[in-house]
Amino acid sequence: MKKQESPRFWEVDLVALFQLWWSDISAFLVTVLMFCALSLPVVIPALIMWFMLANNISFESAP
């Protein structure tokens, strides 16, 4: 069986290359967006607790 050589630079279809590149980038961006959306239930309470700690907010009743 003959070994397939990679195409030379001037033989590459740039439109197909950019379409493949864009589909890879869009898949990565969808993954990042999904990670950010799924992390919101953890991030929002953490930010609220950090804000309360930084401003010394407490819900304890006064003696």
PDB file of N, CA, C and O in Angstrom:
ATOM      1  N   MET A   1       0.844  -1.187   0.000  1.00  0.00           N
ATOM      2  CA  MET A   1       0.000   0.000   0.000  1.00  0.00           C
ATOM      3  C   MET A   1       0.884   1.244   0.000  1.00  0.00           C
ATOM      4  O   MET A   1       1.866   1.326   0.738  1.00  0.00           O
ATOM      5  N   LYS A   2       0.522   2.201  -0.833  1.00  0.00           N
ATOM      6  CA  LYS A   2       1.308   3.421  -0.986  1.00  0.00           C
ATOM      7  C   LYS A   2       1.023   4.384   0.161  1.00  0.00           C
ATOM      8  O   LYS A   2      -0.132   4.605   0.527  1.00  0.00           O
ATOM      9  N   LYS A   3       2.090   4.954   0.725  1.00  0.00           N
ATOM     10  CA  LYS A   3       1.942   5.905   1.824  1.00  0.00           C
ATOM     11  C   LYS A   3       1.431   7.243   1.276  1.00  0.00           C
ATOM     12  O   LYS A   3       1.962   7.770   0.298  1.00  0.00           O
ATOM     13  N   GLN A   4       0.380   7.785   1.929  1.00  0.00           N
ATOM     14  CA  GLN A   4      -0.202   9.036   1.476  1.00  0.00           C
ATOM     15  C   GLN A   4       0.600  10.203   2.033  1.00  0.00           C
ATOM     16  O   GLN A   4       0.817  10.308   3.241  1.00  0.00           O
ATOM     17  N   GLU A   5       1.033  11.070   1.140  1.00  0.00           N
ATOM     18  CA  GLU A   5       1.805  12.242   1.552  1.00  0.00           C
ATOM     19  C   GLU A   5       0.852  13.397   1.864  1.00  0.00           C
ATOM     20  O   GLU A   5      -0.216  13.513   1.263  1.00  0.00           O
ATOM     21  N   SER A   6       1.248  14.238   2.802  1.00  0.00           N
ATOM     22  CA  SER A   6       0.425  15.412   3.104  1.00  0.00           C
ATOM     23  C   SER A   6       0.544  16.404   1.943  1.00  0.00           C
ATOM     24  O   SER A   6       1.601  16.517   1.322  1.00  0.00           O
ATOM     25  N   PRO A   7      -0.538  17.115   1.657  1.00  0.00           N
ATOM     26  CA  PRO A   7      -0.497  18.044   0.519  1.00  0.00           C
ATOM     27  C   PRO A   7       0.438  19.212   0.795  1.00  0.00           C
ATOM     28  O   PRO A   7       0.640  19.618   1.939  1.00  0.00           O
ATOM     29  N   ARG A   8       0.984  19.720  -0.249  1.00  0.00           N
ATOM     30  CA  ARG A   8       1.858  20.882  -0.110  1.00  0.00           C
ATOM     31  C   ARG A   8       1.017  22.128   0.143  1.00  0.00           C
ATOM     32  O   ARG A   8      -0.187  22.142  -0.113  1.00  0.00           O
ATOM     33  N   PHE A   9       1.662  23.160   0.645  1.00  0.00           N
ATOM     34  CA  PHE A   9       0.932  24.353   1.059  1.00  0.00           C
ATOM     35  C   PHE A   9       0.135  24.964  -0.081  1.00  0.00           C
ATOM     36  O   PHE A   9      -1.007  25.373   0.124  1.00  0.00           O
ATOM     37  N   TRP A  10       0.698  25.035  -1.262  1.00  0.00           N
ATOM     38  CA  TRP A  10       0.019  25.684  -2.375  1.00  0.00           C
ATOM     39  C   TRP A  10      -1.072  24.802  -2.987  1.00  0.00           C
ATOM     40  O   TRP A  10      -1.801  25.250  -3.871  1.00  0.00           O
ATOM     41  N   GLU A  11      -1.192  23.558  -2.529  1.00  0.00           N
ATOM     42  CA  GLU A  11      -2.239  22.676  -3.024  1.00  0.00           C
ATOM     43  C   GLU A  11      -3.432  22.588  -2.061  1.00  0.00           C
ATOM     44  O   GLU A  11      -4.410  21.901  -2.358  1.00  0.00           O
ATOM     45  N   VAL A  12      -3.362  23.270  -0.922  1.00  0.00           N
ATOM     46  CA  VAL A  12      -4.415  23.203   0.085  1.00  0.00           C
ATOM     47  C   VAL A  12      -5.538  24.171  -0.286  1.00  0.00           C
ATOM     48  O   VAL A  12      -5.284  25.317  -0.656  1.00  0.00           O
ATOM     49  N   ASP A  13      -6.773  23.703  -0.184  1.00  0.00           N
ATOM     50  CA  ASP A  13      -7.935  24.557  -0.428  1.00  0.00           C
ATOM     51  C   ASP A  13      -8.162  25.419   0.815  1.00  0.00           C
ATOM     52  O   ASP A  13      -8.574  24.915   1.860  1.00  0.00           O
ATOM     53  N   LEU A  14      -7.894  26.703   0.694  1.00  0.00           N
ATOM     54  CA  LEU A  14      -7.967  27.587   1.858  1.00  0.00           C
ATOM     55  C   LEU A  14      -9.396  27.770   2.356  1.00  0.00           C
ATOM     56  O   LEU A  14      -9.605  27.940   3.557  1.00  0.00           O
ATOM     57  N   VAL A  15     -10.369  27.739   1.478  1.00  0.00           N
ATOM     58  CA  VAL A  15     -11.763  27.880   1.903  1.00  0.00           C
ATOM     59  C   VAL A  15     -12.149  26.695   2.771  1.00  0.00           C
ATOM     60  O   VAL A  15     -12.756  26.872   3.827  1.00  0.00           O
ATOM     61  N   ALA A  16     -11.805  25.498   2.341  1.00  0.00           N
ATOM     62  CA  ALA A  16     -12.114  24.304   3.134  1.00  0.00           C
ATOM     63  C   ALA A  16     -11.335  24.322   4.447  1.00  0.00           C
ATOM     64  O   ALA A  16     -11.858  23.901   5.479  1.00  0.00           O
ATOM     65  N   LEU A  17     -10.110  24.797   4.422  1.00  0.00           N
ATOM     66  CA  LEU A  17      -9.297  24.882   5.632  1.00  0.00           C
ATOM     67  C   LEU A  17      -9.920  25.842   6.640  1.00  0.00           C
ATOM     68  O   LEU A  17      -9.994  25.527   7.828  1.00  0.00           O
ATOM     69  N   PHE A  18     -10.369  27.012   6.178  1.00  0.00           N
ATOM     70  CA  PHE A  18     -10.987  27.978   7.084  1.00  0.00           C
ATOM     71  C   PHE A  18     -12.345  27.497   7.580  1.00  0.00           C
ATOM     72  O   PHE A  18     -12.718  27.786   8.717  1.00  0.00           O
ATOM     73  N   GLN A  19     -13.094  26.769   6.751  1.00  0.00           N
ATOM     74  CA  GLN A  19     -14.359  26.197   7.212  1.00  0.00           C
ATOM     75  C   GLN A  19     -14.117  25.171   8.307  1.00  0.00           C
ATOM     76  O   GLN A  19     -14.849  25.139   9.296  1.00  0.00           O
ATOM     77  N   LEU A  20     -13.109  24.341   8.145  1.00  0.00           N
ATOM     78  CA  LEU A  20     -12.759  23.366   9.171  1.00  0.00           C
ATOM     79  C   LEU A  20     -12.276  24.074  10.436  1.00  0.00           C
ATOM     80  O   LEU A  20     -12.643  23.689  11.546  1.00  0.00           O
ATOM     81  N   TRP A  21     -11.457  25.105  10.266  1.00  0.00           N
ATOM     82  CA  TRP A  21     -10.959  25.872  11.410  1.00  0.00           C
ATOM     83  C   TRP A  21     -12.119  26.532  12.156  1.00  0.00           C
ATOM     84  O   TRP A  21     -12.152  26.513  13.386  1.00  0.00           O
ATOM     85  N   TRP A  22     -13.068  27.115  11.421  1.00  0.00           N
ATOM     86  CA  TRP A  22     -14.193  27.785  12.054  1.00  0.00           C
ATOM     87  C   TRP A  22     -15.085  26.783  12.786  1.00  0.00           C
ATOM     88  O   TRP A  22     -15.595  27.092  13.863  1.00  0.00           O
ATOM     89  N   SER A  23     -15.280  25.601  12.229  1.00  0.00           N
ATOM     90  CA  SER A  23     -16.105  24.612  12.921  1.00  0.00           C
ATOM     91  C   SER A  23     -15.422  24.143  14.209  1.00  0.00           C
ATOM     92  O   SER A  23     -16.098  23.883  15.205  1.00  0.00           O
ATOM     93  N   ASP A  24     -14.107  24.034  14.200  1.00  0.00           N
ATOM     94  CA  ASP A  24     -13.381  23.675  15.421  1.00  0.00           C
ATOM     95  C   ASP A  24     -13.485  24.782  16.472  1.00  0.00           C
ATOM     96  O   ASP A  24     -13.710  24.499  17.649  1.00  0.00           O
ATOM     97  N   ILE A  25     -13.323  26.019  16.060  1.00  0.00           N
ATOM     98  CA  ILE A  25     -13.406  27.145  16.981  1.00  0.00           C
ATOM     99  C   ILE A  25     -14.825  27.268  17.544  1.00  0.00           C
ATOM    100  O   ILE A  25     -14.996  27.533  18.733  1.00  0.00           O
ATOM    101  N   SER A  26     -15.834  27.077  16.704  1.00  0.00           N
ATOM    102  CA  SER A  26     -17.208  27.189  17.190  1.00  0.00           C
ATOM    103  C   SER A  26     -17.536  26.060  18.169  1.00  0.00           C
ATOM    104  O   SER A  26     -18.261  26.286  19.138  1.00  0.00           O
ATOM    105  N   ALA A  27     -17.023  24.865  17.942  1.00  0.00           N
ATOM    106  CA  ALA A  27     -17.241  23.769  18.891  1.00  0.00           C
ATOM    107  C   ALA A  27     -16.577  24.088  20.231  1.00  0.00           C
ATOM    108  O   ALA A  27     -17.138  23.795  21.287  1.00  0.00           O
ATOM    109  N   PHE A  28     -15.393  24.682  20.191  1.00  0.00           N
ATOM    110  CA  PHE A  28     -14.713  25.084  21.422  1.00  0.00           C
ATOM    111  C   PHE A  28     -15.505  26.160  22.160  1.00  0.00           C
ATOM    112  O   PHE A  28     -15.643  26.098  23.381  1.00  0.00           O
ATOM    113  N   LEU A  29     -16.025  27.144  21.428  1.00  0.00           N
ATOM    114  CA  LEU A  29     -16.782  28.226  22.064  1.00  0.00           C
ATOM    115  C   LEU A  29     -18.088  27.713  22.665  1.00  0.00           C
ATOM    116  O   LEU A  29     -18.504  28.181  23.725  1.00  0.00           O
ATOM    117  N   VAL A  30     -18.734  26.764  22.005  1.00  0.00           N
ATOM    118  CA  VAL A  30     -19.955  26.176  22.565  1.00  0.00           C
ATOM    119  C   VAL A  30     -19.624  25.429  23.853  1.00  0.00           C
ATOM    120  O   VAL A  30     -20.393  25.476  24.813  1.00  0.00           O
ATOM    121  N   THR A  31     -18.490  24.745  23.877  1.00  0.00           N
ATOM    122  CA  THR A  31     -18.058  24.033  25.077  1.00  0.00           C
ATOM    123  C   THR A  31     -17.785  25.014  26.223  1.00  0.00           C
ATOM    124  O   THR A  31     -18.189  24.767  27.359  1.00  0.00           O
ATOM    125  N   VAL A  32     -17.116  26.099  25.934  1.00  0.00           N
ATOM    126  CA  VAL A  32     -16.832  27.112  26.956  1.00  0.00           C
ATOM    127  C   VAL A  32     -18.127  27.736  27.468  1.00  0.00           C
ATOM    128  O   VAL A  32     -18.285  27.930  28.674  1.00  0.00           O
ATOM    129  N   LEU A  33     -19.054  28.052  26.567  1.00  0.00           N
ATOM    130  CA  LEU A  33     -20.327  28.631  26.965  1.00  0.00           C
ATOM    131  C   LEU A  33     -21.119  27.661  27.842  1.00  0.00           C
ATOM    132  O   LEU A  33     -21.725  28.074  28.830  1.00  0.00           O
ATOM    133  N   MET A  34     -21.119  26.386  27.490  1.00  0.00           N
ATOM    134  CA  MET A  34     -21.834  25.392  28.289  1.00  0.00           C
ATOM    135  C   MET A  34     -21.197  25.249  29.671  1.00  0.00           C
ATOM    136  O   MET A  34     -21.910  25.116  30.666  1.00  0.00           O
ATOM    137  N   PHE A  35     -19.871  25.277  29.743  1.00  0.00           N
ATOM    138  CA  PHE A  35     -19.196  25.208  31.038  1.00  0.00           C
ATOM    139  C   PHE A  35     -19.564  26.402  31.903  1.00  0.00           C
ATOM    140  O   PHE A  35     -19.831  26.246  33.095  1.00  0.00           O
ATOM    141  N   CYS A  36     -19.580  27.599  31.313  1.00  0.00           N
ATOM    142  CA  CYS A  36     -19.942  28.799  32.080  1.00  0.00           C
ATOM    143  C   CYS A  36     -21.384  28.729  32.555  1.00  0.00           C
ATOM    144  O   CYS A  36     -21.679  29.104  33.690  1.00  0.00           O
ATOM    145  N   ALA A  37     -22.285  28.254  31.703  1.00  0.00           N
ATOM    146  CA  ALA A  37     -23.689  28.168  32.086  1.00  0.00           C
ATOM    147  C   ALA A  37     -23.891  27.142  33.192  1.00  0.00           C
ATOM    148  O   ALA A  37     -24.671  27.380  34.115  1.00  0.00           O
ATOM    149  N   LEU A  38     -23.213  26.020  33.119  1.00  0.00           N
ATOM    150  CA  LEU A  38     -23.383  24.983  34.126  1.00  0.00           C
ATOM    151  C   LEU A  38     -22.689  25.328  35.442  1.00  0.00           C
ATOM    152  O   LEU A  38     -23.031  24.764  36.481  1.00  0.00           O
ATOM    153  N   SER A  39     -21.723  26.245  35.415  1.00  0.00           N
ATOM    154  CA  SER A  39     -21.033  26.613  36.653  1.00  0.00           C
ATOM    155  C   SER A  39     -21.748  27.730  37.415  1.00  0.00           C
ATOM    156  O   SER A  39     -21.369  28.031  38.547  1.00  0.00           O
ATOM    157  N   LEU A  40     -22.766  28.347  36.827  1.00  0.00           N
ATOM    158  CA  LEU A  40     -23.461  29.447  37.492  1.00  0.00           C
ATOM    159  C   LEU A  40     -24.076  29.068  38.837  1.00  0.00           C
ATOM    160  O   LEU A  40     -24.004  29.878  39.761  1.00  0.00           O
ATOM    161  N   PRO A  41     -24.680  27.883  39.006  1.00  0.00           N
ATOM    162  CA  PRO A  41     -25.228  27.550  40.329  1.00  0.00           C
ATOM    163  C   PRO A  41     -24.178  27.470  41.432  1.00  0.00           C
ATOM    164  O   PRO A  41     -24.521  27.546  42.612  1.00  0.00           O
ATOM    165  N   VAL A  42     -22.925  27.320  41.075  1.00  0.00           N
ATOM    166  CA  VAL A  42     -21.850  27.293  42.062  1.00  0.00           C
ATOM    167  C   VAL A  42     -21.237  28.682  42.221  1.00  0.00           C
ATOM    168  O   VAL A  42     -20.904  29.087  43.335  1.00  0.00           O
ATOM    169  N   VAL A  43     -21.088  29.406  41.129  1.00  0.00           N
ATOM    170  CA  VAL A  43     -20.399  30.691  41.155  1.00  0.00           C
ATOM    171  C   VAL A  43     -21.243  31.769  41.839  1.00  0.00           C
ATOM    172  O   VAL A  43     -20.705  32.562  42.612  1.00  0.00           O
ATOM    173  N   ILE A  44     -22.542  31.817  41.574  1.00  0.00           N
ATOM    174  CA  ILE A  44     -23.388  32.871  42.143  1.00  0.00           C
ATOM    175  C   ILE A  44     -23.434  32.810  43.672  1.00  0.00           C
ATOM    176  O   ILE A  44     -23.219  33.842  44.307  1.00  0.00           O
ATOM    177  N   PRO A  45     -23.703  31.652  44.302  1.00  0.00           N
ATOM    178  CA  PRO A  45     -23.670  31.630  45.768  1.00  0.00           C
ATOM    179  C   PRO A  45     -22.284  31.940  46.336  1.00  0.00           C
ATOM    180  O   PRO A  45     -22.171  32.553  47.398  1.00  0.00           O
ATOM    181  N   ALA A  46     -21.244  31.522  45.642  1.00  0.00           N
ATOM    182  CA  ALA A  46     -19.895  31.830  46.122  1.00  0.00           C
ATOM    183  C   ALA A  46     -19.646  33.341  46.098  1.00  0.00           C
ATOM    184  O   ALA A  46     -19.042  33.881  47.024  1.00  0.00           O
ATOM    185  N   LEU A  47     -20.099  34.017  45.059  1.00  0.00           N
ATOM    186  CA  LEU A  47     -19.937  35.473  45.003  1.00  0.00           C
ATOM    187  C   LEU A  47     -20.765  36.175  46.081  1.00  0.00           C
ATOM    188  O   LEU A  47     -20.323  37.166  46.663  1.00  0.00           O
ATOM    189  N   ILE A  48     -21.968  35.654  46.341  1.00  0.00           N
ATOM    190  CA  ILE A  48     -22.793  36.238  47.417  1.00  0.00           C
ATOM    191  C   ILE A  48     -22.118  36.065  48.771  1.00  0.00           C
ATOM    192  O   ILE A  48     -22.082  37.000  49.572  1.00  0.00           O
ATOM    193  N   MET A  49     -21.579  34.865  49.033  1.00  0.00           N
ATOM    194  CA  MET A  49     -20.893  34.632  50.317  1.00  0.00           C
ATOM    195  C   MET A  49     -19.637  35.483  50.433  1.00  0.00           C
ATOM    196  O   MET A  49     -19.326  35.979  51.516  1.00  0.00           O
ATOM    197  N   TRP A  50     -18.914  35.659  49.335  1.00  0.00           N
ATOM    198  CA  TRP A  50     -17.717  36.499  49.351  1.00  0.00           C
ATOM    199  C   TRP A  50     -18.103  37.952  49.650  1.00  0.00           C
ATOM    200  O   TRP A  50     -17.425  38.628  50.424  1.00  0.00           O
ATOM    201  N   PHE A  51     -19.196  38.433  49.032  1.00  0.00           N
ATOM    202  CA  PHE A  51     -19.654  39.799  49.280  1.00  0.00           C
ATOM    203  C   PHE A  51     -20.056  39.983  50.735  1.00  0.00           C
ATOM    204  O   PHE A  51     -19.727  40.995  51.354  1.00  0.00           O
ATOM    205  N   MET A  52     -20.770  39.000  51.281  1.00  0.00           N
ATOM    206  CA  MET A  52     -21.194  39.091  52.680  1.00  0.00           C
ATOM    207  C   MET A  52     -20.000  39.065  53.622  1.00  0.00           C
ATOM    208  O   MET A  52     -19.985  39.795  54.613  1.00  0.00           O
ATOM    209  N   LEU A  53     -19.011  38.247  53.338  1.00  0.00           N
ATOM    210  CA  LEU A  53     -17.818  38.180  54.171  1.00  0.00           C
ATOM    211  C   LEU A  53     -17.015  39.472  54.075  1.00  0.00           C
ATOM    212  O   LEU A  53     -16.505  39.959  55.084  1.00  0.00           O
ATOM    213  N   ALA A  54     -16.899  40.030  52.878  1.00  0.00           N
ATOM    214  CA  ALA A  54     -16.118  41.252  52.692  1.00  0.00           C
ATOM    215  C   ALA A  54     -16.767  42.450  53.380  1.00  0.00           C
ATOM    216  O   ALA A  54     -16.064  43.361  53.818  1.00  0.00           O
ATOM    217  N   ASN A  55     -18.100  42.464  53.481  1.00  0.00           N
ATOM    218  CA  ASN A  55     -18.811  43.596  54.086  1.00  0.00           C
ATOM    219  C   ASN A  55     -19.275  43.315  55.507  1.00  0.00           C
ATOM    220  O   ASN A  55     -20.021  44.104  56.087  1.00  0.00           O
ATOM    221  N   ASN A  56     -18.835  42.197  56.068  1.00  0.00           N
ATOM    222  CA  ASN A  56     -19.154  41.824  57.434  1.00  0.00           C
ATOM    223  C   ASN A  56     -20.672  41.804  57.691  1.00  0.00           C
ATOM    224  O   ASN A  56     -21.154  42.324  58.697  1.00  0.00           O
ATOM    225  N   ILE A  57     -21.403  41.194  56.761  1.00  0.00           N
ATOM    226  CA  ILE A  57     -22.851  41.086  56.895  1.00  0.00           C
ATOM    227  C   ILE A  57     -23.161  39.800  57.667  1.00  0.00           C
ATOM    228  O   ILE A  57     -22.640  38.731  57.350  1.00  0.00           O
ATOM    229  N   SER A  58     -24.003  39.922  58.670  1.00  0.00           N
ATOM    230  CA  SER A  58     -24.371  38.779  59.467  1.00  0.00           C
ATOM    231  C   SER A  58     -25.872  38.804  59.728  1.00  0.00           C
ATOM    232  O   SER A  58     -26.472  39.872  59.848  1.00  0.00           O
ATOM    233  N   PHE A  59     -26.472  37.618  59.816  1.00  0.00           N
ATOM    234  CA  PHE A  59     -27.910  37.525  60.082  1.00  0.00           C
ATOM    235  C   PHE A  59     -28.183  37.102  61.517  1.00  0.00           C
ATOM    236  O   PHE A  59     -29.300  36.699  61.843  1.00  0.00           O
ATOM    237  N   GLU A  60     -27.185  37.189  62.365  1.00  0.00           N
ATOM    238  CA  GLU A  60     -27.377  36.850  63.772  1.00  0.00           C
ATOM    239  C   GLU A  60     -28.160  37.944  64.467  1.00  0.00           C
ATOM    240  O   GLU A  60     -27.988  39.126  64.167  1.00  0.00           O
ATOM    241  N   SER A  61     -29.027  37.550  65.404  1.00  0.00           N
ATOM    242  CA  SER A  61     -29.794  38.554  66.146  1.00  0.00           C
ATOM    243  C   SER A  61     -28.914  39.210  67.207  1.00  0.00           C
ATOM    244  O   SER A  61     -28.004  38.582  67.749  1.00  0.00           O
ATOM    245  N   ALA A  62     -29.186  40.438  67.487  1.00  0.00           N
ATOM    246  CA  ALA A  62     -28.416  41.178  68.495  1.00  0.00           C
ATOM    247  C   ALA A  62     -28.768  40.660  69.892  1.00  0.00           C
ATOM    248  O   ALA A  62     -29.929  40.336  70.143  1.00  0.00           O
ATOM    249  N   PRO A  63     -27.795  40.575  70.809  1.00  0.00           N
ATOM    250  CA  PRO A  63     -28.067  40.078  72.166  1.00  0.00           C
ATOM    251  C   PRO A  63     -28.919  41.015  72.992  1.00  0.00           C
ATOM    252  O   PRO A  63     -29.221  40.718  74.148  1.00  0.00           O
TER     253      PRO A  63
END
